[in-house]
Amino acid sequence: MLNKGRLLLIGGGEDKGENQVPIAAHNKQFVHLEILKELVYEKSMDGRIEVITTATGVPLEVQAIYEKAFKKVGYTNVGFMDIQSISDAKNEHYLERVNKADTILFSGGDQFKIATIIGGSPIAEAISRRYRHDSKFTVAGTSAGAMVMSKLMIQSGGTNEALIDYDLRISSGLGLIHDCIIDTHFISRGRFGRLAHAVITNSGQLGIGLGEDTALLIRKGRKARCLGSGMVVIIDARHIEQTNVSHVEKGDPIYVDNLRVHLLVRNCEFNIHTCKLSYTNFKTEDE
């Protein structure tokens, strides 16, 4: 069954109206506040947004930043939930707020905190249920909040110059998307190697590498449109012809032949199931 809701995966560093996006001065396709404007279905300014700040150690700072940014966008109905324990994730008040929200946004920070505190909880089940069945419901995440959306999640490691076996740690995410592994801050932090490693060692998974101020808006579980001023890198390891990954010894580097890569920029459409890319010149009210 296809998921009816929308999934907005943000690579971190999204434009919040402070003119701090480095590429904005060089990319003529830059659109002010473009990604945040997509948080609510049909861009309804009074749609309820609930921001979950579990991942961050500075929730009040994150709240202040997003309150300021959302005011610039024009959103009028925003709440923040600092869920910091497993008991919080069972709280009926928080659960009621999730069930009434139009959008849930997971902030950045530590993806493992989200997975361990919220994963498997009543709140996680409510978010998943609404994502599966409600076409007007949006689940969004930025940075760590995007990485946790997949069934398999990069927990840590994988930052060596060579792909070293046993260096990368993979754990379980929230499972809203099953056939992709997601990485963020992908270009600025040089994370190609670790995402390639993740998909090479997990057969059948696509790698989604999200640049900063860049996002994928996924509809029906498979149709992904690229937003923002940066780039999304899709890594496909399903056509590999040669690799030593199955027999490499601990500490030895991994090699691979015929790894496929797709580069997406704003207005590229990508079908996650067929791996077909197309470009459509979508217009926004800012153009």
VOBAMI-113203 format. One line per 8 residues: number of its first residue (from 0); their letters; for each residue x, y, z of N, C-alpha, C. Coordinates in nm, 3 decimals, decimal comma. Atoms other than C-alpha are relative to their C-alpha. Layout:
// VOBAMI-113203
NUM> A> X Y Z X Y Z X Y Z; ...
END
This chain:
// VOBAMI-113203
0> MLNKGRLL> 0,083 -0,119 0,000 0,000 0,000 0,000 0,087 0,125 0,000; -0,075 -0,123 0,007 0,128 0,345 -0,092 -0,032 0,090 0,118; 0,024 -0,098 -0,104 0,175 0,600 0,182 -0,067 0,122 -0,060; 0,075 -0,114 0,054 -0,070 0,886 0,133 0,059 0,134 0,042; -0,052 -0,126 -0,050 0,112 1,151 0,338 0,124 0,046 -0,074; -0,119 -0,059 0,061 0,406 1,372 0,245 0,117 -0,010 0,098; -0,121 0,010 -0,080 0,763 1,327 0,367 0,098 0,106 -0,052; -0,091 -0,107 0,038 0,994 1,631 0,365 0,133 -0,021 0,070
8> LIGGGEDK> -0,133 0,029 -0,053 1,360 1,539 0,410 0,091 0,119 -0,028; -0,078 -0,123 0,014 1,582 1,846 0,473 0,144 -0,027 0,043; -0,141 0,030 -0,024 1,961 1,834 0,459 0,066 0,080 0,110; -0,056 -0,087 -0,102 2,007 2,090 0,737 0,038 0,135 -0,060; -0,042 -0,132 0,047 2,106 2,456 0,715 -0,099 0,065 -0,094; 0,100 -0,059 0,089 1,777 2,545 0,543 -0,014 0,150 0,026; 0,016 -0,146 -0,011 1,718 2,914 0,474 -0,112 0,033 0,098; 0,098 -0,043 -0,100 1,542 3,070 0,773 -0,020 0,151 -0,005
16> GENQVPIA> 0,024 -0,143 0,016 1,538 3,424 0,640 0,109 0,088 0,055; -0,109 -0,078 -0,060 1,871 3,533 0,789 0,113 0,028 -0,098; -0,103 -0,022 0,103 2,067 3,546 0,461 0,134 -0,065 0,037; -0,121 0,071 -0,041 2,314 3,289 0,595 0,025 -0,126 -0,084; -0,020 0,115 0,088 2,290 3,035 0,311 0,112 0,034 -0,098; -0,116 -0,041 0,080 2,636 3,048 0,145 -0,024 -0,002 -0,150; 0,015 0,015 0,145 2,525 2,930 -0,200 -0,101 0,098 -0,058; 0,107 -0,088 0,047 2,240 3,182 -0,219 0,054 0,110 -0,093
24> AHNKQFVH> -0,055 -0,108 0,080 2,469 3,449 -0,363 0,045 -0,046 -0,138; -0,055 0,053 0,124 2,583 3,219 -0,645 -0,102 -0,077 -0,084; 0,100 0,083 0,069 2,273 3,018 -0,738 -0,121 0,085 -0,036; 0,109 -0,088 0,041 2,022 3,216 -0,944 -0,138 -0,063 0,021; 0,127 0,065 -0,028 1,754 2,957 -0,863 -0,038 0,006 0,148; 0,031 -0,011 -0,143 1,768 3,038 -0,490 -0,134 0,070 0,021; 0,130 -0,057 -0,034 1,419 3,104 -0,351 -0,006 0,018 0,151; 0,001 -0,035 -0,141 1,386 3,278 -0,015 -0,102 -0,085 0,077
32> LEILKELV> 0,086 0,078 -0,089 1,242 3,046 0,258 -0,075 -0,113 -0,073; 0,073 0,097 0,083 1,147 2,792 -0,011 -0,035 -0,128 0,074; 0,023 0,130 -0,064 1,183 2,477 0,200 -0,101 0,012 0,113; 0,093 -0,016 -0,111 1,003 2,605 0,509 -0,142 0,027 -0,049; 0,133 -0,026 0,055 0,714 2,718 0,288 -0,072 -0,128 -0,041; 0,062 0,127 0,041 0,655 2,352 0,195 -0,040 -0,086 0,120; 0,027 0,083 -0,117 0,602 2,233 0,554 -0,146 -0,043 0,010; 0,142 0,028 -0,016 0,223 2,245 0,537 -0,063 -0,025 -0,136
40> YEKSMDGR> 0,071 0,035 0,123 0,002 2,087 0,270 -0,070 0,123 -0,058; 0,057 -0,114 0,072 -0,104 2,346 0,011 0,037 0,134 0,064; -0,055 -0,123 -0,057 0,100 2,604 0,209 -0,101 0,078 0,082; 0,098 -0,064 -0,087 -0,180 2,675 0,454 0,071 0,068 0,117; -0,071 -0,075 -0,103 -0,056 2,949 0,687 -0,053 -0,029 0,140; 0,055 0,030 -0,133 -0,289 2,841 0,971 0,003 -0,150 0,033; -0,015 0,142 -0,029 -0,206 2,470 0,948 0,086 -0,021 0,125; -0,070 0,022 -0,126 -0,085 2,329 1,281 0,132 -0,071 -0,022
48> IEVITTAT> -0,133 0,059 0,006 0,291 2,263 1,294 0,045 -0,030 0,142; -0,059 0,038 -0,129 0,436 2,070 1,589 0,146 -0,037 -0,025; -0,143 0,026 0,013 0,816 2,080 1,616 0,044 -0,086 0,118; -0,051 0,090 -0,104 0,971 1,789 1,809 0,150 0,021 0,012; -0,140 -0,039 -0,020 1,306 1,893 1,960 0,080 -0,104 0,078; -0,068 0,109 -0,071 1,412 1,555 2,101 0,149 -0,006 -0,030; -0,138 0,024 0,044 1,737 1,547 1,902 0,100 0,101 0,054; -0,093 -0,107 -0,036 1,883 1,874 2,026 0,021 0,010 0,151
56> GVPLEVQA> -0,029 -0,026 -0,141 2,050 1,958 2,356 -0,033 0,142 0,040; 0,034 -0,140 -0,028 1,940 2,322 2,327 -0,140 0,032 -0,055; 0,134 -0,014 0,056 1,562 2,304 2,269 -0,053 0,143 0,001; 0,050 -0,138 -0,005 1,490 2,663 2,376 0,063 0,086 -0,110; -0,066 -0,073 0,108 1,747 2,798 2,130 -0,061 -0,038 -0,135; 0,061 0,046 0,124 1,602 2,585 1,852 -0,140 0,059 -0,015; 0,134 -0,058 0,003 1,252 2,702 1,941 0,004 0,147 -0,041; -0,008 -0,143 0,032 1,355 3,068 1,926 0,033 0,023 -0,147
64> IYEKAFKK> -0,040 -0,014 0,141 1,519 3,023 1,584 -0,119 -0,028 -0,092; 0,111 0,036 0,088 1,216 2,850 1,432 -0,119 0,092 0,019; 0,108 -0,097 -0,019 0,965 3,088 1,589 0,024 0,123 -0,086; -0,035 -0,116 0,080 1,147 3,374 1,419 -0,016 -0,029 -0,149; 0,009 0,037 0,141 1,169 3,190 1,086 -0,145 -0,020 -0,043; 0,140 0,025 0,035 0,805 3,077 1,091 -0,080 0,129 -0,007; 0,067 -0,131 0,006 0,692 3,432 1,160 0,026 0,066 -0,135; -0,032 -0,057 0,131 0,874 3,540 0,842 -0,077 -0,069 -0,111
72> VGYTNVGF> 0,078 0,074 0,100 0,701 3,265 0,643 -0,147 0,041 0,007; 0,141 -0,035 -0,018 0,363 3,364 0,790 -0,081 -0,105 0,072; 0,072 0,103 -0,074 0,275 3,052 0,989 -0,053 0,058 0,132; 0,066 -0,058 -0,117 0,033 3,134 1,270 -0,037 -0,102 0,107; 0,051 0,104 -0,089 -0,023 2,800 1,443 0,111 -0,103 0,025; -0,120 0,080 -0,019 0,301 2,648 1,577 0,017 -0,037 0,147; -0,031 0,045 -0,136 0,387 2,442 1,886 0,131 -0,076 0,003; -0,128 0,069 -0,017 0,703 2,281 2,025 -0,015 -0,105 0,109
80> MDIQSISD> 0,007 0,110 -0,095 0,731 1,946 2,202 0,141 -0,051 0,028; -0,134 0,044 -0,038 1,054 1,874 2,389 -0,011 -0,137 0,069; 0,017 0,136 -0,049 1,014 1,497 2,426 0,139 -0,056 0,030; -0,136 0,035 -0,040 1,322 1,391 2,624 0,011 -0,132 0,076; -0,005 0,130 -0,068 1,230 1,052 2,772 -0,103 -0,093 -0,061; 0,096 0,099 0,051 1,048 0,732 2,687 -0,138 0,023 0,060; 0,130 -0,030 -0,062 0,774 0,829 2,933 -0,065 0,120 -0,068; 0,056 -0,113 0,076 0,734 1,162 2,748 -0,064 -0,048 -0,129
88> AKNEHYLE> 0,050 0,050 0,128 0,683 0,964 2,426 -0,130 -0,079 0,015; 0,127 0,067 -0,027 0,386 0,792 2,593 -0,104 0,098 0,055; 0,086 -0,101 -0,062 0,235 1,117 2,725 -0,124 0,025 -0,086; 0,126 -0,014 0,073 -0,132 1,146 2,627 -0,018 0,140 -0,058; 0,011 -0,137 0,050 -0,111 1,523 2,591 0,080 0,018 -0,129; -0,079 -0,007 0,122 0,172 1,496 2,338 -0,065 -0,081 -0,113; 0,065 0,085 0,100 -0,011 1,214 2,160 -0,120 0,071 -0,063; 0,116 -0,074 0,052 -0,323 1,428 2,126 0,045 0,111 -0,095
96> RVNKADTI> -0,051 -0,107 0,087 -0,117 1,711 1,979 0,048 -0,055 -0,134; -0,041 0,063 0,125 0,037 1,476 1,722 -0,120 -0,033 -0,087; 0,120 0,039 0,075 -0,306 1,352 1,621 -0,075 0,118 -0,058; 0,068 -0,119 0,050 -0,429 1,708 1,568 0,087 0,084 -0,094; -0,092 -0,080 0,080 -0,123 1,838 1,382 -0,019 -0,024 -0,149; -0,007 0,014 0,145 -0,103 1,902 1,010 0,141 -0,038 -0,044; -0,140 0,028 0,030 0,277 1,879 1,015 0,076 -0,030 0,128; -0,096 0,028 -0,107 0,533 1,718 1,244 0,139 0,025 -0,057
104> LFSGGDQF> -0,136 -0,029 0,042 0,887 1,857 1,213 0,098 -0,043 0,109; -0,106 0,042 -0,091 1,182 1,682 1,379 0,121 0,090 -0,022; -0,116 -0,089 0,010 1,468 1,922 1,455 0,129 -0,082 -0,014; -0,130 0,064 0,008 1,838 1,847 1,408 0,060 -0,027 0,137; -0,068 0,036 -0,124 2,080 1,715 1,670 0,059 -0,139 -0,011; -0,049 0,138 -0,006 2,135 1,346 1,743 -0,112 -0,095 -0,042; 0,104 0,088 0,051 1,933 1,101 1,533 -0,023 -0,122 0,089; 0,013 0,118 -0,086 2,004 0,817 1,777 -0,092 0,030 0,119
112> KIATIIGG> 0,090 -0,038 -0,108 1,821 1,009 2,052 -0,146 -0,013 -0,043; 0,137 0,012 0,050 1,509 1,030 1,837 -0,040 -0,147 -0,009; 0,031 0,142 0,020 1,527 0,660 1,750 -0,023 -0,073 0,131; 0,009 0,073 -0,127 1,576 0,544 2,109 -0,112 0,051 0,090; 0,104 -0,057 -0,086 1,329 0,780 2,278 -0,138 -0,013 -0,063; 0,131 -0,002 0,066 1,050 0,798 2,019 -0,029 -0,128 -0,077; 0,022 0,122 0,077 1,102 0,483 1,812 -0,080 -0,105 0,075; 0,084 0,103 -0,063 0,833 0,222 1,887 -0,100 0,051 0,100
120> SPIAEAIS> 0,090 -0,059 -0,100 0,638 0,463 2,109 -0,138 0,026 -0,060; 0,131 -0,039 0,053 0,269 0,557 2,081 0,006 0,120 -0,093; -0,013 -0,116 0,087 0,379 0,887 1,929 0,053 -0,041 -0,136; -0,052 0,049 0,127 0,585 0,710 1,663 -0,107 -0,075 -0,078; 0,107 0,075 0,065 0,292 0,480 1,588 -0,106 0,094 -0,057; 0,100 -0,097 0,048 0,054 0,778 1,557 0,051 0,074 -0,124; -0,058 -0,068 0,116 0,290 0,960 1,320 0,000 -0,093 -0,122; -0,003 0,097 0,109 0,333 0,646 1,108 -0,139 -0,025 -0,057
128> RRYRHDSK> 0,137 0,026 0,044 -0,040 0,579 1,097 -0,055 0,115 -0,084; 0,049 -0,116 0,073 -0,123 0,932 0,988 0,074 0,017 -0,133; -0,076 -0,008 0,124 0,157 0,929 0,729 -0,051 -0,101 -0,102; 0,050 0,102 0,092 0,019 0,610 0,580 -0,137 0,036 -0,058; 0,141 -0,011 0,037 -0,345 0,722 0,563 -0,050 0,141 -0,030; 0,052 -0,137 0,012 -0,375 1,105 0,561 0,079 0,075 -0,108; -0,068 -0,063 0,112 -0,292 1,272 0,229 0,038 0,145 0,028; -0,031 -0,140 -0,032 -0,280 1,618 0,392 0,100 0,012 0,114
136> FTVAGTSA> -0,093 0,002 -0,113 -0,037 1,516 0,667 0,144 -0,001 -0,050; -0,140 -0,007 0,038 0,333 1,603 0,642 0,089 -0,037 0,119; -0,105 0,027 -0,098 0,624 1,452 0,834 0,128 0,058 -0,058; -0,122 -0,065 0,046 0,939 1,663 0,805 0,111 -0,020 0,102; -0,116 0,008 -0,089 1,287 1,638 0,947 0,117 0,072 -0,062; -0,119 -0,067 0,049 1,600 1,846 0,918 0,124 -0,058 0,066; -0,126 0,055 -0,051 1,954 1,712 0,957 -0,026 -0,136 0,067; 0,026 0,126 -0,069 1,931 1,435 1,222 -0,146 -0,040 -0,010
144> GAMVMSKL> 0,143 0,027 0,012 1,554 1,468 1,198 -0,039 -0,061 -0,133; 0,023 0,066 0,129 1,574 1,362 0,832 0,061 -0,139 -0,002; -0,069 0,129 0,002 1,823 1,079 0,888 -0,080 -0,109 0,069; 0,073 0,099 -0,079 1,593 0,907 1,138 -0,125 -0,052 -0,071; 0,124 0,038 0,068 1,306 0,876 0,888 0,005 -0,140 -0,061; -0,012 0,128 0,069 1,442 0,560 0,726 -0,006 -0,118 0,096; 0,000 0,123 -0,080 1,414 0,201 0,846 0,140 -0,030 0,049; -0,140 0,014 -0,037 1,794 0,166 0,842 0,062 0,139 0,006
152> MIQSGGTN> -0,049 -0,136 -0,024 1,976 0,472 0,978 0,149 -0,003 0,031; -0,140 -0,017 -0,038 2,337 0,582 0,991 0,004 0,056 0,142; -0,010 -0,045 -0,139 2,413 0,609 1,362 0,126 0,083 0,022; -0,126 -0,072 -0,018 2,779 0,715 1,349 0,107 -0,065 -0,086; -0,115 0,057 0,069 3,119 0,656 1,193 -0,002 0,027 -0,149; -0,006 -0,007 0,146 3,209 0,616 0,828 0,066 0,125 -0,055; -0,059 -0,126 0,044 3,421 0,931 0,807 0,147 -0,012 -0,041; -0,137 0,019 0,045 3,756 0,778 0,712 0,014 0,033 -0,149
160> EALIDYDL> -0,025 -0,026 0,142 3,917 0,864 0,377 -0,033 -0,123 -0,084; 0,036 0,125 0,067 3,885 0,498 0,273 -0,120 -0,061 0,070; 0,112 0,071 -0,062 3,581 0,279 0,332 0,057 -0,117 0,078; -0,058 0,104 -0,084 3,699 0,070 0,625 -0,112 -0,083 0,062; 0,103 0,087 -0,056 3,490 -0,231 0,721 -0,001 0,009 0,153; 0,026 -0,008 -0,144 3,344 -0,225 1,075 0,007 0,145 0,055; -0,009 -0,139 -0,046 3,391 0,155 1,089 -0,137 0,066 0,009; 0,132 -0,063 0,008 3,029 0,241 1,006 -0,100 -0,070 0,092
168> RISSGLGL> 0,103 0,056 -0,088 2,745 0,194 1,255 -0,138 0,031 -0,055; 0,137 -0,012 0,050 2,393 0,131 1,126 -0,095 -0,049 0,108; 0,101 0,044 -0,096 2,089 0,111 1,352 -0,139 0,026 -0,058; 0,137 -0,015 0,047 1,710 0,132 1,325 -0,050 0,142 0,019; 0,065 -0,130 -0,008 1,528 0,457 1,249 -0,149 -0,017 0,022; 0,145 0,004 -0,022 1,156 0,537 1,255 -0,073 -0,082 -0,106; 0,058 0,091 0,099 1,089 0,337 0,938 -0,110 0,058 -0,085; 0,103 -0,059 0,087 0,871 0,586 0,749 0,034 -0,023 -0,147
176> IHDCIIDT> -0,041 0,037 0,134 1,073 0,505 0,438 0,091 -0,122 0,012; -0,062 0,130 -0,022 1,198 0,149 0,394 0,116 -0,031 -0,093; -0,096 0,043 0,102 1,416 0,138 0,083 0,111 0,102 -0,024; -0,104 -0,103 0,014 1,652 0,433 0,141 0,073 0,020 0,133; -0,078 -0,045 -0,116 1,930 0,534 0,381 0,036 0,146 -0,026; -0,008 -0,145 0,018 1,956 0,909 0,437 0,120 0,057 0,074; -0,106 -0,075 -0,066 2,254 1,131 0,511 -0,020 0,149 -0,029; 0,026 -0,143 0,009 2,258 1,509 0,562 0,129 0,080 0,010
184> HFISRGRF> -0,120 -0,084 0,009 2,498 1,805 0,541 0,100 -0,069 -0,094; -0,071 0,101 0,076 2,618 1,580 0,264 0,122 0,055 -0,074; -0,109 -0,057 0,077 2,835 1,809 0,055 0,100 0,068 0,092; -0,089 -0,081 -0,084 2,975 2,042 0,320 0,086 -0,084 0,094; -0,074 0,082 -0,094 3,084 1,759 0,550 0,064 -0,123 -0,064; -0,070 0,106 0,072 3,218 1,525 0,280 -0,045 -0,140 0,037; 0,055 0,127 -0,048 2,988 1,231 0,355 -0,031 -0,101 -0,110; 0,026 0,094 0,109 2,987 1,057 0,016 0,044 -0,140 0,039
192> GRLAHAVI> -0,056 0,131 -0,032 3,208 0,775 0,142 -0,086 -0,078 0,096; 0,074 0,078 -0,099 2,998 0,684 0,442 -0,138 -0,041 -0,051; 0,128 0,042 0,056 2,668 0,684 0,251 0,019 -0,112 -0,102; -0,031 0,109 0,093 2,824 0,474 -0,025 0,024 -0,129 0,077; -0,028 0,117 -0,086 2,951 0,236 0,245 -0,132 -0,059 0,051; 0,127 0,047 -0,056 2,601 0,216 0,396 -0,083 -0,077 -0,101; 0,083 0,070 0,098 2,429 0,118 0,072 0,071 -0,122 -0,058; -0,074 0,118 0,048 2,707 -0,117 -0,041 -0,020 -0,118 0,094
200> TNSGQLGI> 0,011 0,108 -0,099 2,671 -0,316 0,281 -0,144 -0,032 0,038; 0,142 0,027 -0,026 2,288 -0,306 0,283 -0,071 -0,010 -0,134; 0,048 0,025 0,135 2,170 -0,460 -0,041 -0,145 0,047 -0,018; 0,136 -0,043 0,033 1,864 -0,305 -0,206 -0,036 0,139 0,046; 0,027 -0,135 -0,049 1,888 0,032 -0,033 0,059 0,105 -0,093; -0,054 -0,117 0,067 1,927 0,363 -0,214 0,057 0,094 0,105; -0,053 -0,103 -0,088 2,142 0,633 -0,056 -0,052 0,135 -0,043; 0,044 -0,137 0,025 1,994 0,982 -0,029 0,092 0,094 0,076
208> GLGEDTAL> -0,091 -0,095 -0,062 2,260 1,245 0,037 -0,050 0,142 -0,021; 0,063 -0,131 0,008 2,103 1,582 0,115 0,099 0,112 0,032; -0,082 -0,117 -0,025 2,302 1,902 0,078 -0,072 0,099 0,091; 0,061 -0,101 -0,086 2,241 2,203 0,302 -0,090 0,093 -0,083; 0,105 -0,077 0,066 1,943 2,427 0,219 -0,055 -0,075 -0,119; 0,051 0,086 0,106 1,821 2,136 0,009 -0,091 -0,105 0,064; 0,095 0,096 -0,055 1,531 1,895 0,055 -0,057 -0,087 -0,111; 0,083 0,082 0,087 1,338 1,611 -0,103 -0,140 -0,003 0,058
216> LIRKGRKA> 0,140 0,012 -0,038 0,960 1,629 -0,088 -0,054 -0,126 -0,066; 0,041 0,131 0,051 0,837 1,271 -0,122 -0,150 -0,017 0,016; 0,144 0,025 0,001 0,476 1,196 -0,217 -0,027 -0,144 -0,042; 0,042 0,138 0,031 0,305 0,856 -0,230 0,115 -0,099 0,020; -0,107 0,091 -0,036 0,620 0,701 -0,088 0,108 -0,019 -0,103; -0,097 0,028 0,105 0,812 0,721 -0,413 0,035 0,120 -0,089; -0,023 -0,113 0,089 0,780 1,051 -0,605 0,069 0,112 0,078; -0,080 -0,096 -0,077 1,054 1,287 -0,483 0,035 0,121 -0,086
224> RCLGSGMV> -0,036 -0,123 0,068 1,094 1,650 -0,586 0,106 0,074 0,080; -0,110 -0,070 -0,065 1,415 1,838 -0,508 -0,033 0,148 0,016; 0,022 -0,140 -0,033 1,383 2,179 -0,339 0,130 0,061 0,051; -0,112 -0,068 -0,063 1,636 2,440 -0,232 0,114 0,035 -0,095; -0,108 -0,057 0,079 1,963 2,589 -0,349 0,119 -0,092 -0,021; -0,114 0,091 0,009 2,197 2,291 -0,312 -0,027 -0,120 -0,088; 0,004 0,120 0,083 2,216 1,936 -0,441 -0,035 -0,122 0,085; 0,026 0,131 -0,059 2,082 1,591 -0,358 0,074 -0,104 -0,084
232> VIIDARHI> -0,074 0,107 0,067 2,303 1,292 -0,441 -0,069 -0,133 0,031; 0,060 0,133 -0,015 2,134 0,955 -0,498 0,105 -0,104 -0,037; -0,100 0,105 0,023 2,366 0,654 -0,468 -0,073 -0,134 -0,013; 0,066 0,127 0,030 2,249 0,327 -0,623 0,106 -0,110 -0,011; -0,100 0,108 -0,002 2,452 0,015 -0,537 -0,056 -0,131 -0,054; 0,067 0,125 0,041 2,213 -0,235 -0,695 0,058 -0,059 -0,128; -0,058 0,050 0,125 2,420 -0,273 -1,015 0,150 -0,025 0,012; -0,143 0,024 -0,023 2,759 -0,336 -0,858 0,045 -0,128 -0,071
240> EQTNVSHV> -0,056 0,116 0,070 2,978 -0,573 -1,061 0,116 -0,063 0,076; -0,113 0,054 -0,076 3,286 -0,608 -0,840 0,012 0,075 0,133; -0,029 -0,059 -0,131 3,346 -0,550 -0,469 0,055 -0,109 0,092; -0,053 0,095 -0,099 3,531 -0,714 -0,181 -0,077 0,006 0,131; 0,070 -0,026 -0,125 3,267 -0,617 0,075 -0,040 -0,128 0,074; 0,048 0,121 -0,065 3,154 -0,974 0,141 0,110 -0,079 0,071; -0,108 0,078 -0,062 3,496 -1,102 0,242 0,115 0,087 0,052; -0,106 -0,087 -0,049 3,696 -0,798 0,351 0,026 -0,025 0,148
248> EKGDPIYV> -0,035 0,020 -0,139 3,883 -0,836 0,679 -0,003 0,132 0,076; 0,009 -0,119 -0,084 3,855 -0,595 0,969 0,122 0,089 -0,020; -0,108 -0,096 0,019 4,057 -0,281 0,904 0,042 0,019 -0,143; -0,035 -0,013 0,141 4,089 -0,337 0,529 -0,101 0,089 -0,072; 0,091 -0,087 0,075 3,942 -0,089 0,277 -0,087 -0,080 -0,098; 0,095 0,060 0,092 3,646 -0,170 0,053 0,013 0,066 -0,137; 0,005 -0,057 0,135 3,652 -0,128 -0,325 -0,133 -0,041 -0,065; 0,128 0,028 0,065 3,351 -0,124 -0,558 0,006 0,050 -0,144
256> DNLRVHLL> 0,006 -0,034 0,142 3,287 -0,115 -0,934 -0,146 0,018 -0,041; 0,132 -0,026 0,059 2,983 0,030 -1,118 -0,103 0,047 0,104; 0,091 -0,068 -0,091 2,832 0,230 -0,834 -0,064 0,115 -0,077; 0,069 -0,103 0,078 2,567 0,457 -0,989 -0,038 0,119 0,088; 0,027 -0,124 -0,073 2,514 0,818 -0,886 -0,090 0,090 -0,083; 0,088 -0,098 0,063 2,236 1,066 -0,968 0,013 0,131 0,077; -0,008 -0,131 -0,062 2,265 1,440 -0,901 -0,128 0,077 -0,027; 0,126 -0,072 0,012 1,944 1,631 -0,833 0,018 0,143 0,047
264> VRNCEFNI> 0,007 -0,139 -0,042 1,894 2,006 -0,816 -0,147 0,042 0,001; 0,137 -0,050 -0,013 1,587 2,220 -0,762 -0,081 -0,029 -0,127; 0,097 0,033 0,104 1,287 2,106 -0,973 0,026 -0,134 -0,068; -0,015 0,137 0,047 1,428 1,760 -1,044 -0,102 -0,088 0,072; 0,088 0,102 -0,055 1,175 1,481 -0,993 0,072 -0,134 -0,011; -0,068 0,130 -0,001 1,307 1,138 -0,897 -0,096 -0,104 0,055; 0,083 0,110 -0,045 1,110 0,815 -0,873 0,087 -0,100 0,074; -0,085 0,085 -0,084 1,260 0,617 -0,585 -0,010 -0,146 -0,040
272> HTCKLSYT> 0,017 0,140 0,036 1,119 0,287 -0,713 0,066 -0,034 -0,135; -0,053 0,029 0,133 1,227 0,315 -1,079 0,137 0,063 -0,024; -0,126 -0,074 0,013 1,532 0,544 -1,027 0,004 0,082 -0,129; 0,007 -0,085 0,118 1,416 0,763 -1,316 -0,008 0,146 0,043; -0,005 -0,143 -0,031 1,494 1,135 -1,308 -0,062 0,080 -0,113; 0,053 -0,093 0,099 1,305 1,412 -1,483 0,011 0,141 0,058; -0,011 -0,139 -0,043 1,318 1,792 -1,471 -0,124 0,075 -0,045; 0,118 -0,082 0,029 1,014 2,019 -1,453 0,021 0,138 0,058
280> NFKTEDE> -0,023 -0,136 -0,048 1,032 2,396 -1,424 -0,120 0,048 0,080; 0,106 -0,045 -0,088 0,796 2,439 -1,130 0,022 0,149 0,031; -0,008 -0,142 -0,035 0,717 2,803 -1,053 -0,054 0,020 0,140; 0,052 -0,039 -0,130 0,669 2,957 -0,711 -0,044 0,145 -0,005; 0,047 -0,137 -0,002 0,508 3,283 -0,610 0,114 0,101 0,008; -0,114 -0,090 -0,011 0,859 3,426 -0,560 0,070 0,022 -0,134; -0,071 -0,010 0,129 0,958 3,385 -0,925 -0,081 0,080 -0,100
END
